Amino acid sequence: MSNIIKEEEIDRIVNTIIADFDGEKNIDAKNIFNKPDKAEVIELVDNLIRVIYPGYFRDKSYKIYNPKNTFAVNIEDAFYHLNKQVTLALDFCTKRGTMTEEDREIESYRICKIFFEKIPTIREYIETDLKAAYDGDPAAGCFDEIILAYPGLRAITVYRIAHELYKLMVPVLPRLMTEYAHSETGIDIHPGAEIGKFFFIDHGTGIVIGETSIIGTNVKIYQGVTIGALSTRGGQKLSGKKRHPTICDNVTIYANASILGGDTVIGENTVIGGNAFITTSIDANTRVSMKNLEMEYKTNGATHITKEVSQGDAWYYMI
């Protein structure tokens, strides 16, 4: 093999590729040591989850004798690394204009201070999400099981953290955080979404919640639900506009339902059945269902068709 490889040819190939890095492409290497580090952000998320749930997750490199001392070290470590990543991320924020390094450091510290002061409030919301999961799922054995095992609570926790940073106009980092949760859980919640207390995601795989979604209190959604935009053909022209639905209090949305559009409002106490496709507002206190389809099956050459099943006495809004 060594006789086949020619050093000058390899050098030529390498130099050709490196020369291509100096072009005008957005993917070219620029300021490679002055960008947020995705791996560090992932570690930061895990560290912040240890802050949110002290006693459930810990860094095994710490030897615990005094739990409070360990908690203090963990909080200070998370503050340090968040401050570092926010300082780097502020370079990407055009809304703040050109900032000097000193300005970025001052602004980053201000943001981190506000964020960490918000952690008790974040924990207050997550406590309600935990209770909603326990109350809403008969398969839940205990609170510990939900904290340790449920992907829905994991995704909501990361969203709650990222959302506070999003509100503080931190670029890049909130999306890195929620996309990390997305890769872990299959649940895609944009950090810009507004979500009230007692939010429960059951199963969760394939859920999408868009940036301008507004979700009220005590809302429950199942796997495969999309709360999305009706159309994104306008591209960047739609940035900052309300593109995603509003879901009012006490709404339940069953599996694989799609609710689309910034003008779409789902009224309180409404139940959206599985596979529903909704692009217009639904009044409060309504039950929504797709009309049952006929099912055909064959046995010994004979074809049988099952007719739609009665929906009982409930009022269904037919989509």
C-alpha positions as CSV (number, residue, x, y, z in Angstrom):
1,M,0.0,0.0,0.0
2,S,2.8,2.4,0.9
3,N,4.3,2.0,-2.6
4,I,1.0,3.1,-4.2
5,I,0.5,6.3,-2.2
6,K,2.4,9.3,-3.6
7,E,3.1,12.1,-1.1
8,E,3.0,14.9,-3.7
9,E,-0.4,13.8,-4.9
10,I,-1.9,13.7,-1.4
11,D,-0.4,17.2,-0.8
12,R,-2.0,18.5,-4.0
13,I,-5.4,17.1,-3.0
14,V,-5.1,18.6,0.5
15,N,-4.0,22.0,-0.7
16,T,-6.8,22.1,-3.3
17,I,-9.4,21.5,-0.7
18,I,-7.9,24.0,1.8
19,A,-7.8,26.6,-1.0
20,D,-11.5,26.0,-1.5
21,F,-12.1,27.0,2.1
22,D,-11.0,30.6,1.3
23,G,-13.9,31.3,-1.0
24,E,-17.3,33.1,-0.5
25,K,-19.3,30.2,0.7
26,N,-21.2,30.4,4.0
27,I,-19.7,27.1,5.0
28,D,-16.1,28.3,4.7
29,A,-14.0,28.3,7.8
30,K,-14.1,31.7,9.5
31,N,-13.3,32.6,13.1
32,I,-13.1,28.8,13.9
33,F,-12.0,29.5,17.4
34,N,-14.6,32.1,18.2
35,K,-17.9,30.1,17.8
36,P,-20.1,28.3,20.4
37,D,-18.9,24.8,20.9
38,K,-21.7,22.3,20.3
39,A,-20.1,19.6,22.4
40,E,-19.7,22.1,25.3
41,V,-23.3,23.2,25.0
42,I,-24.5,19.6,25.2
43,E,-22.4,19.1,28.4
44,L,-23.9,22.4,29.7
45,V,-27.4,21.1,29.1
46,D,-26.6,18.0,31.1
47,N,-25.1,20.1,33.8
48,L,-28.2,22.4,34.0
49,I,-30.4,19.3,34.2
50,R,-28.4,18.3,37.3
51,V,-29.2,21.8,38.7
52,I,-32.9,21.3,37.9
53,Y,-33.1,17.8,39.4
54,P,-30.5,17.7,42.3
55,G,-30.1,14.2,43.5
56,Y,-31.4,12.5,40.3
57,F,-28.5,13.2,38.0
58,R,-24.9,13.8,39.1
59,D,-21.4,14.1,37.7
60,K,-19.6,10.9,38.9
61,S,-16.3,12.7,38.9
62,Y,-17.4,14.5,42.1
63,K,-17.1,12.5,45.3
64,I,-20.0,13.5,47.5
65,Y,-19.7,14.0,51.2
66,N,-21.7,17.2,51.6
67,P,-24.5,17.4,49.0
68,K,-25.0,21.1,49.3
69,N,-21.3,21.7,48.5
70,T,-21.7,19.5,45.5
71,F,-24.7,21.4,44.4
72,A,-22.8,24.7,44.8
73,V,-19.9,23.4,42.7
74,N,-22.3,22.2,40.0
75,I,-24.2,25.6,39.8
76,E,-21.0,27.6,39.7
77,D,-19.6,25.3,37.0
78,A,-22.8,25.7,34.9
79,F,-22.6,29.5,35.3
80,Y,-19.0,29.6,34.1
81,H,-19.6,27.5,31.0
82,L,-22.9,29.2,30.1
83,N,-21.1,32.6,30.5
84,K,-18.3,31.4,28.2
85,Q,-20.8,30.1,25.5
86,V,-23.0,33.2,25.6
87,T,-20.0,35.4,25.2
88,L,-19.1,33.5,22.0
89,A,-22.7,33.4,20.8
90,L,-23.2,37.2,21.1
91,D,-20.9,37.6,18.1
92,F,-23.7,36.1,16.0
93,C,-26.4,38.5,17.2
94,T,-26.9,41.2,14.5
95,K,-29.7,42.8,16.6
96,R,-27.1,44.0,19.1
97,G,-24.9,45.5,16.4
98,T,-21.1,45.4,16.6
99,M,-19.8,44.6,20.1
100,T,-16.3,44.8,21.5
101,E,-15.0,41.9,23.4
102,E,-15.5,43.8,26.7
103,D,-19.1,44.6,25.7
104,R,-19.8,40.9,25.0
105,E,-18.3,39.9,28.4
106,I,-20.4,42.5,30.2
107,E,-23.6,41.5,28.3
108,S,-23.0,37.8,28.8
109,Y,-22.6,38.2,32.5
110,R,-25.8,40.2,32.7
111,I,-27.7,37.5,30.7
112,C,-26.3,34.7,32.8
113,K,-27.1,36.5,36.1
114,I,-30.8,37.0,35.0
115,F,-31.0,33.4,33.7
116,F,-29.7,31.8,36.9
117,E,-32.0,34.0,39.0
118,K,-34.9,32.5,36.9
119,I,-34.0,28.9,37.7
120,P,-36.4,28.7,40.7
121,T,-39.2,29.8,38.3
122,I,-38.1,27.2,35.7
123,R,-38.2,24.5,38.4
124,E,-41.6,25.7,39.5
125,Y,-42.9,25.1,35.9
126,I,-41.2,21.8,35.6
127,E,-42.7,20.6,38.8
128,T,-46.2,21.2,37.3
129,D,-45.1,19.3,34.2
130,L,-44.1,16.4,36.3
131,K,-47.4,16.4,38.2
132,A,-49.3,16.6,34.8
133,A,-47.3,13.5,33.6
134,Y,-48.2,11.6,36.7
135,D,-51.8,12.6,36.7
136,G,-52.2,12.0,33.0
137,D,-50.6,8.7,32.6
138,P,-51.9,5.6,34.4
139,A,-48.8,3.7,33.4
140,A,-46.6,6.0,35.5
141,G,-45.5,4.2,38.6
142,C,-44.1,7.2,40.5
143,F,-42.5,10.6,40.1
144,D,-39.0,9.1,40.1
145,E,-39.9,6.9,37.1
146,I,-41.1,9.9,35.1
147,I,-38.0,12.0,35.9
148,L,-35.6,9.2,35.0
149,A,-37.3,7.6,32.1
150,Y,-39.9,9.8,30.3
151,P,-38.6,11.5,27.1
152,G,-41.5,13.9,27.2
153,L,-40.4,15.4,30.5
154,R,-36.8,15.5,29.3
155,A,-37.7,17.4,26.1
156,I,-39.9,19.8,28.1
157,T,-37.1,20.4,30.7
158,V,-34.6,21.3,28.0
159,Y,-37.2,23.5,26.3
160,R,-37.9,25.4,29.6
161,I,-34.1,26.1,30.0
162,A,-33.7,27.1,26.3
163,H,-36.8,29.3,26.3
164,E,-35.5,31.6,29.1
165,L,-32.3,32.1,27.0
166,Y,-34.4,32.7,23.9
167,K,-36.3,35.4,25.7
168,L,-33.0,37.0,26.7
169,M,-32.2,37.1,22.9
170,V,-29.2,34.7,23.2
171,P,-28.4,33.6,19.6
172,V,-27.7,30.0,18.6
173,L,-27.5,28.4,22.0
174,P,-31.3,27.8,22.6
175,R,-31.6,26.0,19.3
176,L,-28.5,23.9,20.0
177,M,-30.1,22.9,23.3
178,T,-33.5,22.0,22.0
179,E,-32.0,20.2,19.0
180,Y,-29.9,18.1,21.4
181,A,-33.2,17.2,23.2
182,H,-34.7,16.5,19.7
183,S,-31.9,14.1,18.9
184,E,-32.4,12.3,22.2
185,T,-36.2,12.1,22.3
186,G,-37.6,12.6,18.8
187,I,-39.5,15.6,20.2
188,D,-38.9,18.9,18.4
189,I,-39.9,22.0,20.5
190,H,-38.7,25.3,19.2
191,P,-37.3,27.4,22.1
192,G,-39.4,30.4,21.0
193,A,-42.7,28.6,21.7
194,E,-44.8,29.9,24.6
195,I,-46.0,27.0,26.8
196,G,-47.9,27.2,30.0
197,K,-47.8,25.1,33.2
198,F,-48.9,21.5,33.5
199,F,-47.8,20.5,30.0
200,F,-47.8,16.8,29.3
201,I,-46.3,15.0,26.4
202,D,-47.3,11.3,26.3
203,H,-44.9,9.0,24.3
204,G,-43.7,11.9,22.3
205,T,-41.9,10.6,19.3
206,G,-42.4,12.7,16.2
207,I,-43.9,15.8,17.9
208,V,-43.2,19.2,16.4
209,I,-44.0,22.5,18.0
210,G,-43.1,25.6,16.0
211,E,-41.5,28.8,17.1
212,T,-44.5,31.1,17.4
213,S,-46.8,28.5,18.9
214,I,-48.7,29.5,22.0
215,I,-49.8,26.7,24.3
216,G,-51.9,27.3,27.4
217,T,-52.1,25.6,30.8
218,N,-52.9,21.9,31.3
219,V,-52.4,20.9,27.7
220,K,-51.8,17.2,26.8
221,I,-50.4,16.0,23.5
222,Y,-49.5,12.6,22.1
223,Q,-46.9,11.2,19.7
224,G,-46.8,12.5,16.1
225,V,-48.6,15.7,16.7
226,T,-47.6,18.7,14.6
227,I,-48.3,22.3,15.8
228,G,-46.9,23.9,12.8
229,A,-47.0,26.6,10.1
230,L,-49.5,26.4,7.3
231,S,-46.9,27.4,4.7
232,T,-43.3,28.4,4.8
233,R,-43.0,29.4,1.1
234,G,-42.3,33.0,2.1
235,G,-39.1,32.0,3.7
236,Q,-37.3,34.7,5.7
237,K,-40.1,37.2,4.8
238,L,-42.2,35.3,7.4
239,S,-39.6,35.7,10.2
240,G,-41.1,37.3,13.3
241,K,-44.7,36.8,12.2
242,K,-47.2,34.5,13.9
243,R,-47.0,31.3,11.8
244,H,-48.1,28.7,14.3
245,P,-51.4,27.9,16.2
246,T,-52.6,29.0,19.6
247,I,-53.7,26.1,21.8
248,C,-55.9,27.3,24.7
249,D,-56.1,25.8,28.2
250,N,-57.2,22.2,28.9
251,V,-56.8,20.9,25.4
252,T,-56.0,17.3,24.5
253,I,-54.5,16.5,21.1
254,Y,-54.3,12.8,20.2
255,A,-51.7,11.0,18.1
256,N,-50.7,12.2,14.6
257,A,-53.0,15.2,14.5
258,S,-51.8,18.3,12.6
259,I,-52.8,21.8,13.6
260,L,-51.4,24.4,11.3
261,G,-51.4,28.2,10.8
262,G,-50.8,31.3,12.8
263,D,-54.5,32.3,12.8
264,T,-55.7,28.9,14.0
265,V,-56.9,28.9,17.6
266,I,-58.0,25.8,19.4
267,G,-60.5,26.8,22.1
268,E,-60.3,25.7,25.7
269,N,-61.5,22.3,26.8
270,T,-61.4,20.9,23.2
271,V,-60.3,17.4,22.3
272,I,-58.6,16.8,19.0
273,G,-58.9,13.2,17.8
274,G,-56.1,11.2,16.2
275,N,-55.1,12.0,12.6
276,A,-57.1,15.2,12.4
277,F,-55.9,17.9,10.0
278,I,-56.9,21.3,11.1
279,T,-56.2,24.7,9.5
280,T,-59.0,26.8,10.9
281,S,-60.0,27.7,14.4
282,I,-62.1,25.4,16.6
283,D,-64.5,26.7,19.2
284,A,-64.1,25.9,22.9
285,N,-65.7,22.8,24.4
286,T,-65.6,20.9,21.1
287,R,-64.6,17.3,20.2
288,V,-62.9,17.0,16.8
289,S,-62.6,13.7,15.0
290,M,-61.8,12.3,11.6
291,K,-64.7,10.4,10.2
292,N,-64.0,6.7,10.6
293,L,-62.8,5.0,7.4
294,E,-64.0,1.6,6.2
295,M,-61.6,-1.2,6.7
296,E,-61.3,-4.0,4.2
297,Y,-59.9,-7.4,4.9
298,K,-59.9,-10.8,3.2
299,T,-60.5,-14.3,4.7
300,N,-60.4,-17.4,2.6
301,G,-61.0,-15.5,-0.6
302,A,-64.0,-13.6,0.8
303,T,-63.9,-9.8,1.2
304,H,-65.3,-8.2,4.3
305,I,-65.8,-4.5,5.0
306,T,-66.3,-3.0,8.4
307,K,-68.5,0.1,8.5
308,E,-67.7,3.2,10.5
309,V,-68.2,2.7,14.2
310,S,-70.7,4.9,16.0
311,Q,-69.0,7.8,17.9
312,G,-71.6,7.6,20.7
313,D,-73.4,10.7,22.1
314,A,-70.4,13.1,21.9
315,W,-70.5,16.0,19.5
316,Y,-67.8,15.7,16.9
317,Y,-66.7,18.5,14.7
318,M,-66.0,16.7,11.4
319,I,-62.9,17.9,9.6
